[in-house]
């Protein structure tokens, strides 16, 4: 029995283990995402058919977020698989026989097409209506917010409508947790409305309202527009039940919930804007209907009373786009310095032993998404340049589209035995993994289109708080936060040789590692905590209530 696995996302090793439990007799082979996504539909089908699958399995991070499920099942059936299944890292499985898939295909296809078309038509109508209301309703919204200002704690409704799973460890989940925990510590009351559970969130501390997505829509755009409608409906119900002092939304692709809620309740919309989704859709993660996405983005920016950006580069981008300067607040990312600290939990040596790291080996760590701007391919080439005689090991934590390519570079250099790929890990495990390391790297690369680097990498501040020696790219805000030879070693972006040389220098000098790491932690505690981040948001709300600026 042959099982062909297509890993779209998630932890591949965990998926293989699960499949071996489900089908102990099966021989498991993989077909890559690149093979499936390139060429015409007929050629893609021919590639899978040539493998002669008895079972076709597709793994994803979270099944409820996987669009086009019926298409994937049909793909397996047409390739000859007697059974096709979809599974995720959280235990969900959808499995069907070839006969059932083929019998249901006509009705499912018709439904998907109708639902997709309907979602797009309704979204365009909704954007037109909201654009008109925003143009006419701004001053009324400010007046109503003042009329309803209450004594006591500031009440925040946080909207997380990102069209993707929230259970993955990474900068987004760290940001959400960091802001919420810091706002609570400052006396605010926070309710979170989210379309997924958030890695690391203590739901006993915050009122949590889950608006689950539905895997409807044959196209990505249709899926996101359909679920924006569902999310907006759920968010409005929560906000109108008990209107907050202000609505805080993490801006994401094709979202309108915050705008709709602000207009309905008269409460100001505070928009966390981590970057233009139009830019991302054009250069990184290509999406259809950019014209509609541009209208959604402009709608959010126009309706917001305040816009919080993570870097001065992004502030300049918004100014060039015509956004009023008094609406923009630069609010870099931060870190929880109690959660991320040296010797967290007292288990550094135990964690190193678990990883198989010897006492005389320096461990170099990287955590993040294996995506376009994190520089994981540069790191892979730098690892290949490290002499085999050096007592250096590498710990790469995370997953993403470039994971296989990075692994191939390392394998071809004969360095795979020196590298540990953990895949995705539980949020609570991250500080201990970082503490096991001696050196932490942040090898970000320039943006492909030549734009200024606008990011504020969360991992940078986590690295600093851990008190470890850091090697980072001399790029954008990274070069502003870190000081060469004082809190880190800075290297030219996309230069594997400089990166490997800096790693070697730190690996050979315990004194230098300790000096840089101690200075970096002091800097993180003094200037870069989530308490600083939340304070800027709460201060901006008080300023807005006092002056009313930024809405007209």
Protein Blocks (a to p, Z undefined) as FASTA:
>chain_A
ZZddddfbdjfklmmmmmmmmmmmbccddddfklmmgccfklmmmmmmmnopabdcdddf
blklmghklmmmmmmmmnopabdcdddfeopacdddfklmmmmmmmmmmmmmmmmmmmmm
mmmmmmmmmmmmmmmmmmmmmmmmmmmpcehjdddddddfbfcdfkbgcfklmmmmmmmm
mmmmnopacddddfbdcehiafklpccdddddddedjbfklmmmmmmmmmmmmmmmmmmm
mccfbdcddddehiaklmmmmmmnopacddddfbdfklmmmmmmgcehklmmmmmmmmmm
mmpmbdcdfbfklmmmmmmnopafklpccddddddfklpcghihhlmmmmmmmnopafkb
ccdddeddddfknommmmmmmmmmpcfkbccddddedddjklmmmmmmmmmnopmmmpcc
ebjadfklmmmmmmmpmbdcdfbccdfklpacfbdcfklmmmmmnopacddddehjllmm
pcghkloccddehilklmmmmmmmmmmmmklmmmmmmmmmmmmmmmmcfklmmmmmmmmm
mmmmmnopojZZ
